[in-house]
Amino acid sequence: MASESETLKKDMADLRTSLEKLTKDVAAINKAVLDDAKKSNGELKDEVRERAHELAQQARDKGRQSAEAVGTAVSDNPFRSVLIAFGAGVLLSQLIRRN
């Protein structure tokens, strides 16, 4: 009976040691996963920021191109441009009066 008790105590001590090691291993794995997630989040944030800057630059370029095209069209056809602006003003004033 004493040997069974000693064996049980030894098994419990081994189990406790294994459980402590497992706890430490799980904590290390969780830390590694969290560190990877933080790194990935930082990289993703940098990629999004870079893409936003690229899109803003493209929008600025398109805006400049459009402004240049309008400027050229007005310079090439000044009378037509004045008539279009006048017509747009009349149309807008009619829409405002209705409301």
Secondary structure, DSSP 8 states (H G I E B T S, - for coil): -HHHHHHHHHHHHHHHHHHHHHHHHHHHHHHHHHHHHHHHHHHHHHHHHHHHHHHHHHHHHHHHHHHHHHHHHHHH-HHHHHHHHHHHHHHHHHHHHH-
